Amino acid sequence: MASYHPQLELLTEYAAGCLSLAQSSCIAAHLNYCGECQRGVIQLQNIGAALFEVQDPAVAGDALLDRVLKRLDEAAPLCYSRPRRSEGATPALLQRLMTGDFSDLPWRKVTEALRISYLRTGDPNYEFALYHIKAGGEIPDHDHHGSEMTLVLEGGFSDDRGTYNTGDFIYRRANEQHAPRALPDQDCLCLAVLDAPLKFTSWKYRWMNPFLRLHAG
Amino acid sequence: MNETKGKPATAWPAPGRRTDEWSECLVLIAEKHDRAAFSRLFRHFAPLIKAFALSGSTMSANHADELVQEVMLKVWQKAAAFNPEKAAASTWVYTIARNCRTDLFRRLQKFDTPLSAEDFSPEQESEEPFALLQSKRSGDRIREMMAGLPADQMQILAKVYMEGKSHAEAAAELDLPLGTVKSRVRLAIQKLQVQFERA
């Protein structure tokens, strides 16, 4: 049961379909853990539907109708059918971005406690990455030039503002500095969506910054 | 669109009968592959889908027609998945149109992605009759109350939902502070009684 949720404005943009692909993926993954937000998003979609109904109609005449009628017998394209939502399982959307399991992904060691694996969403503006933090381990102090969405997939972490568990969603804006630490009893797996590379602020890790360019796409 | 220009008095559909006509069409399509029902549905929704395609965007008329075809073909192919107890027909058509438009924009921007907008749509998780009724009632309530929203709030909802603009883009276009845009959206959503259980 999640206790940290996306803000209303993010859910609204998500429901309206105007949020970026990578950020939408992160919100969709949160909905997998959160029935409340899921029901809220369905209501927010109803706003779109109500506006859609009362638009001034454009002209779509019978020539267009005839073109569609001629195509009705086309076979429907094969379509991926979604598995039923199951509590605790890896969000279906993430599974579509990976082959195999989390353990099959190429992981890159950043520090003793932190490994990162980049997933490809096709969104050229955002990095979409999995962070694996060892139990009790810390991500060195860092800040962001851009925004950062984080979703806890397994375990949990804490920073100066709170403790976050599986399903929790955290959104940080540019230039907010923090040093998250995984909870002591379990390794933590998070999804992070960034629009600018993170930047370590502690002198010990600053030398790594040039290597942390944005892995978008 | 400027702020003072009021929309002409719109015929707000009554939540009862009129929506049912389109639900019936969808059921006829699903069960009998009824082309006459499809044509009726097309004449009602195609002009709305096209208006949605063209609103606030740079989409060409050709692409808008392409979108209408794509959405209406999906309506034909997926009619069996429509459940009149879950949602109004127009909500169902709108969601398909929104997804197809998002995908078309991404194709036009040459995104190479394994995901389609459909992957993001939340499924109604509960099939329990009470929850379904609640969700449908919320839809009806939103339709009724929308007419009473102040023009400045309507304008921003239209930017976000119909034109597909983010809050930041809407703020830039209307030359308003981002905070004002956000609070107008928040107020509108409150007035429409969209409730989050935690709130």
Interface residues (C-beta under 8 A of the other chain):
Chain A: H5 L8 E9 T12 E13 Y14 A16 G17 C18 L19 L21 S24 S25 I27 A28 L31 G35 E36 C37 Q38 R39 G40 V41 I42 Q43 L44 Q45 N46 I47 G48 A49 A50 L51 F52 E53 V54 Q55 D56 P57 A58 V59 A60 L64 L65 R67 V68 L69 R71 L72 E74 A76 R82 R85 A92 L93 R96 L97 R120 T121 G122 D123 P124
Chain B: T10 A11 W12 P13 R35 F38 S39 F42 R43 A46 P47 L48 I49 K50 A51 F52 A53 L54 S55 A64 D65 V68 Q69 M72 L73 W76 Q77 K78 A87 A88 S90 T91 V93 Y94 T95 A97 R98 N99 R101 T102 R106 F111 D112 T113 P114 L115 A117 D119 F120 P122 E123 Q124 E125 S126 A131 S135 S138 G139 I142 R143 M146 L157 A158 V160 Y161 M162 G164 K165 S166 H167 K182 V185 R186 I189 L192 V194 Q195 F196 E197 R198
